[in-house]
Amino acid sequence: MRFPAETSVLVVGGGPVGLTLSLLLSGHGVPHLLVEAHPGTSHHPKARGVSARSMEILRRLGLEQAVREAGLPASHVFFYRGRTLSDPDFVRTGLVGAPDGGAERTPAPGLICPQDALEALLLRRARELAPDGIRFGTRLVSFTESTESTESAGGVHALLEDRTTGERHTVRADWLVGCDGAASTVRAGAGIALEGPTGLGHFLSIRFEAPLGAVVADRASASYFLTEPGRGGFLAVDNDRHWIYQHPYDPVHVDVAELQADHPRLAALVREAAGLPDLDVAVRDTQTWRLDARLADAYRRSRVLIAGDAAHVTPPTGGHGMNTGIGDADNLAWKLAAVVHGPAGHALLDTYQAERRPVARQVIDLSLANSRARTSYRIDDELLLTAHYRSTAVLADDPDADAAPDSAAPDRPALDPAGEHPDGGPGSRLPHRRLAGPPGAAASTLDLVGPGFTLLTSASGPDWQRQADTAAAAGLPVTLHRLPAGTLGVPADDAVLVRPDGHIAWRSPHPPTADGALRDSLRRILSVER
């Protein structure tokens, strides 16, 4: 396939974040090119926890069921603690936020799906939607920005290399997004600093096969944390023969390359941790990783943006790293689409940092606290459902007052670890409510979201339709849905404007008297220059 001479968005990195961004851009009709240096997706399970918020995004992309089929059954989503894998005195706990008889908060609860399986699903669908836009085995060599500084001109010129042939190509993109991990070439090229501690722990991840299904039959879990004198922990791939053992090591005293090459010694480490000296262990491969807690000081430099691990390196203790990155992609995709297709101004992209950086900051802090209490913390599947945004892409309840930007002191944190979910006000995720209807109809209020803006109301009169028609006539189309009274817990005449990422942008306590109120609110949300 020939490389395009230009594209609207160049995405660098084909992991879960980059592939999710590609899928979302395709859904918005944005021409893009995704390049990934590796020849294929990950062969290692890596991240495995797919949180409820990520599952909601995958549900919107039509992938929820496929991911569930590739993951562990819900009956295995527990967390084990014991001195060894075979310890008779073990403790087993479930997810925070799992169903307990209270109100259902999501139609798409989280699950465990190994990253290698998840990436394969995402890649297959990404290629279906953008068959000429996904190029693995292609690396970004360098990039430069045009000297043009106006919104109507400029761009990024990227030098790409086909790693099979060595051929190089230059592609011009309106926007460059780095989803290329903690050692991001894009972040470094943009001069964005990454701040925070590194080397808080070092681990050797050993992928192996062993007949452990019968051993864990009464304690099947997603993760197995070893308490003293045990070290490290096990990650279930299938809770039968396929496993990961995370072995902590001190790089000052251990030659890890030598250890990786010594499969008999690795097998002995697995047996010791399992508490089964006669266990038949076949080591398949290994991978080292370092526990860091770092955050980029900016998410955007001119026409360059970063997402996922390129923007935030999160301790895995909590399972929020990949999920925070998927949330980045969801936040960024519709904003890029609004800028590429018009009429949004470039300032809309500044709200990406304003909204997502505080989320990452809090996730890093919570995960770091977990890493210091590895034997006592619990996994919160619904934490990211509580995300609350403050930026100029959110209008306060008072239609004449914008919500404070990220630089202002917020009234509430970006996330609520206590589990108290937002009330459906501007900035919060649209609450999930079950909808009655025929098979195939929307089952949740969340299923009504996107791909553009959505207006929800219980009012039966023509007022809100006139508002939507006026907005559409100005090139700002909105899809209007009428819900049964009481669905959203607001007065019948109220309306809620929902962004394509499922967050509430504006809430009007009554139909405005001026037909242009919705249009004008959309212009403010989108940073439209008038």
N, C-alpha and C positions, 0 to 999 in steps of 0.2 A: 504494500500500500504506500502511495506517495504521501509525504507529509504536507499538510496544508501550509500555504504561505502565511495565512493569518487566521486568527480565531478570536472569539469574544473573550473567552476565559481559558487560560492554561492552568491546569491543575497538576501539581507535581506531587506524586506519592499515590500509590495504589493500595494502601491498607484500608481498613474499615472506614476511616474518616474521608479519605479521598474518593473512594468508591461510592460512599453515601452522597457526597457532594455531587458527583457525576450523575447519579440517579435523580437527585433533586433538580439539578440544572436541566436535565433532559425533560423532566416533568414540567418545567417552566418554559421549555422551548428555547433554551439558551445554547447556541453553538459553543462547543468547548472541546478541548483536547486534554486527555489525561495521560501522563507519562509516568512510568515506574521503572526504576533501574533494574530490579530483579526480573528474571525471565518469567516468573509465575508467582502465585500467591504463597503465603506462608505454609511451610510443612510442619510447623510447630504450633501446638494449641495456643500458646501465649495467653492473652486475655480471654476469659471465658464467660464472665458474667455480663449478660445483656439485660440492663435494668428496664423497669416498666416504661420509663420515658423513651428509651431507645426503641422498645418494642412498639410504642405508639407511633413513632416515626416510621418504623418498618411496616406497620399496619397500613399507614397512609400510602406507602409505596407498593402495597400488595404482596409483601413478603412475609407477613407474620406467620402464616401457617407453615411455610417452607422452613423457616428458622426453627419453629417448634418441633418439627419432625426431625431436624438435624441435631437437636439438643437433648440433654438428659431429661427423663420424665420428671414431672413436678414432685413426685414422691421422693426424689433424690436431692432436692434442693434444701439440704440441711448442712450444718457445719459441726464437725466432730472435733473433740478435744480429748487427747489421751497421751500417755507416755510413749506408746508405740501404736502402730496401726491395729495391732491385735490385743491391745490393753482391755482386759475385762471390765475395768473401772473407768468407763468413758462417759463423756457428757455430749449430748447431741441437741443442737438448737436450730431453730428455723430463722427465716428472714424477718426483719422488722418490716411491717407493712403488709405481711401476708394476710390472707383472709382470716378474720377471727370473729365473724358474726356482725361486725360493724358495717358502716356504709361502704359500698364498693367504690373505690376511688379511680379505677382504671379498667378499661375493657381488655387490656393487654398486659397482664402481669409479667414480670421478668422471668428469666430462666438462665440455665447454664448451656451455652453453645460454644464449643471450642472455636477459637479465632480462625483456624485453618478451614473449618467447615463454613463459618460465616462468610469469610472472604470469598470462597468459591461460589457461594450463592449470589453475593453482591456482584462479583465480576461477571457471572453468566448473564444476569439481568442488565448490567451496565452495557455489555456488548450488544444485547438485543436492542436497547434503546439508542445507542450511539455506536453502531458497528464500525465506523471509521474513526472514532474518537478515542479509543482506548489502545494505548501502545505500551505494552510491557517490554522489558529488555531495552529500554530507552532512558538515558540519563540526562539530567540537566547539567550542562557543563558550566554555563555562566549566563548572565543576563545584564542588560543595560536598559535604562529608561530613556524615553525620548525627552529632549529638552523642552518640548512643547508643554506648557503648564495649564492650558485652558481645558475646560471640561469637554469641549468638542474635538480636541486634538490630543495627541500624545499616545503613549502606550509603552509596552515592554517588548524588547527584542531579545528572544531567548535562543541560545545556541544549544541544540540537542544532539546527542550522539546515539546511534544505533549500536548497541553493545555487541551485536553479532557480526555486523559488517564493518564497523568502525566509521561508517559514513556519518557526516555531520550535516545538520540542517538548521537554518535560522527560521524561526516562527515569530511573527509579530502578534501580540495579544493585547487586548484592551486592558485586561486584568490578569495578574498572576497570583495564584493561591498556593502557598506552601503547606502541604499536608505530608511532609517528608520526614517526620519524626524528630526526635530529640537532637540529632546532629544535623538539623535542617540546613541544606545549602541555600534555600530561599531566605531563611531568617538571617543567615550570616551575610548573604549578598545584599540584603536590605539594611544591614547595620543595626539590627534590632538586638538588644542585649537580653540575655537570659540570666535571671538573678535567683539566688537561693542556694541552700546547701547541697552538696554532692557527696557520694561515697558513704552514706549513712548505713549501708549494708551491702554485702556482695554475695551473690547467690549463683550456684551452678544448677541449672535446670536439666535434669536427666530424664529423657523420654525412654520408657522401657515397657516391655511386655512381661507379665507374670500372671499366673492363675490365682488371682485374688478375689474373684467373685464370691466364692463361698466364705472367705474370711470376713468380708464386709457385709454379708447378707443381712445381718441384724443391725447394721449401723450405716447403711448406704448414705453417702453424703456427697456434696459437691467438692468440699475442701476438708482436709484432715490436718488440723493443727496439732503439732506435737508439743507437749508440755515437758518440763524438765523431768528427767535428764535427757529426754528426746531432743532432737535438733531438726529444725526445718518443718516440712510438712509435705503431704501428698495432695495432688490435684487429680480428680477423677476425669478420665476422658470418656470411658464407657462403664466404669464401675465393675469391670470384669477383667479383661486382659490388658487393656491399654491405660497407661498411667504416666504421671509426671511426679518426680520427687525433687523438691526444692531444697538443695543442700547449702546451708550458709558456710562461707569460708572467709578466712582472713588473707587478703592478698599479700600481706607482708611475710607470712609464714608458709603460704601454700603456692606452689607453682601450678596454677590452674590449667595451663596448657598441658603440662605433664599428666595431671590428674585426668583431664578429658581423654587423653590417649590410652589410659589404663582401664580398659573395660572390666577386667576382673575386680579391680579395686572399687570401681563404681558400683558393680553388682553387690559387693560386700557392704557398701554404704546403704544401699537399698534394703538389704536383708536386716541390717542392724536397726534401721529406722522402723521397719515393719515388725520387728520382734520375731522374725521367722528365719532362723539360721539355715534351714534347708530349702528355702524358697528358690525355685527355678527362675532366674532373672535373665532376660535378654535385653541388653542395652541397645537402643536404636540410634539415638543421637543426643547431643548435649548443646546447651546454649548458656552463656553467662549473661548476667544482668546486674545492674547496680541500682541501689535504692537512692534516688535523688528526689528533691522537692523544690522545683524551680518554676518560675513564672516569667514570661516575656514582659518587658517594660512597655511594649506597644504591640498591638495586633495589626496595625496598618502603617505603612510608609508609602504615601502617594498611591500608586496603582498596584502595590504589592501588599498582600494580606497573608496571614498565617493562621493555621487551625490545628487542633489536635495536639499531639506531643511536640510539634514545632512551637506551640504557644505556651504549653504547660506540661511539665513532667511531674507526674503524680505518683506517690507511693502506691503500690497495688493493694495495700491493706485497706479494703473497703470496696474494691471493685468498681471505682468510679472513673478511672482514667480514660479508657476507651469510650465510655458512655458520655463523658463530658465533651470529648471530641466530636462524637456524633451529634450532640446538641449544638456544637459550633457550626457544623455543616448545615443543620436545619435553620439556624438563625441567619447564616450568611447567604444561602442560596437564593431566597426570595428577594433579598436586598440587591444582590448582583443582578437578578432578573429585572427588577424595577428600574435599575440604572441603565442596563443594557437596552431594554425595550423602551424605556421612557415611561412616564415623565419624571421619574425621581431624580433629584440632584445628587451629586457625589457626596454631599454631607450625610446622606442616609447611611453610607458605609462607615461613618464615624460611630454610629450607634452600635455597630457590631462589637467594638471594643467596650463601649460604655455598658453594654448589657452582659457580655460573656466573660469579661475579665474578672468582675467581682465573683461570679459563680466559680471560676477556676481557683481564685484565691481561697475561697472558703472550702472548696473540695480538697485542695492541697493541705490546708491546715487540719481539717478533720482526718484526712488519711494519715498525716504525719503523727497525729495524736494516737491513731489506731496502731501505727507501727511501734509505738512505745508501750503499747498494752496488748500485744499480739494474742495473749491468752484470754482476754476478757471482752474485746469489742465484738459487736454484732454487725451484720451486713444489712443495710437499709435499702431495700429494693425501690422504695418510693421517694427517696430523698430528692431526686432531681425533678420530681413532679411539683415540688414546692417552689421552683425557681420564680423569682419575681424581678422584673426588669424596670429600670428607671432610666429613661433617655428621652430624646426628642421624638422618637418613634412611638412613644406612648403619651397619650393625653390624659391628664388627671380628670377626676369626676367632674370638676368644674370645666366646661368646654372652653373657657377663656384663659385657662392656666395650664401650661405644660408641666409635666412631671419634671422634677429636678434631674439634671444630667448626672452622669457617674461621678463627676468631680465634686458634686455637693454631698453633704452628709445625709445618707438615706435614713428614712424613718424605720426601716426594717431591713434585716440582712437579706442577701441575695437568695439564701436557702434557709429553711427552718428545720434544723436537726431534731427538734422536738416532735416533728411529725404533724404539726398543725398546718393544714393546707390552706392556701389563700382563699379568699371569699368570692372570687370571681370578679374582682375589681381590675381596673386598668393595670397592665404590667404582668398580671398573673396568667397562668395557663387556664384556658377555658375548662371549667369543671366538667367531668364526665357524668352524664346522666343517661340512663337506658331509655331508648325510644321504642315504642311499640310500632309494629308495621309488618307488612308481608315479608316472606323470605327474600333475601337479596337487598332489602331496603337498609338504610342506615340504622345500625343498632345502637349507636352512641352519638351524643352531641359532637364528639370528636370526629366522627365520620362525615360530618357536614363541612369540615374545614377544608379550604383550598380548592384548586391551586391558587386562586386569587384571594381577595378580601371577602369576608362573609359577614352578613348582617343578620342577627338573630333577634326575633321579637315574637311576642304573643299577641300583639295588637292586630285587630282584624280590619281596621280601616285602611284608606288609601295613602295615609300620610307618609309612611316609611317607603312605600313604593315610589312615591314622587321624589323622595330624597335620593333613592337609588337611581332613578331615571336621570335626575339632574347631574349626579356624579358621572354616570355613564356617558352622558352627552359631552362632558368635559374630558373624556378619555380616561376615566377612573372607574372601570366597571366593578360592581359589587354584586354578589349573589345573595338574594334575600330568601331566608327560610323562616316560615312561621311555625312556632312551636306551641304545643298545648300550654295553657295558662299554668304557671307555677313550675314549669320545667327547670328554669334557671334560678328560681327563687327571687325574682325581681318583679316589680309591678308590671301589669299587663301592657301598659303603654310604653314601657322602657324598651330600649334596643341596645344590643351589645355588638360592637364591631370587632371582628376577630381577624388577626393577621394570618397570612399563609402558614406560619409556623405554629398556629394554635394558641398564641398569646393574645390577650385582649388589648386592643389598641385604644379603645374609646368606649365609654358607656354613657348614654344619654338618658336622663331621668324621665323624659317625655318627648314626644315628637316636636322638634324645633319648629318655630313659626316660619322661619325662612327656609325655602326649599333648597338653598345652597349650603346649609349647615354641614351636612355629611360631606359634600364635595370639599368644602373649605377645611374640614378636619383631616380628610385624606391628604390634601396638599401639605398640610403642616406635618403629618406623620411621615410623608415621603420626602420632605425637604424640597418640595417643588419651588423653583424660583419663579416668581410672578412679576 
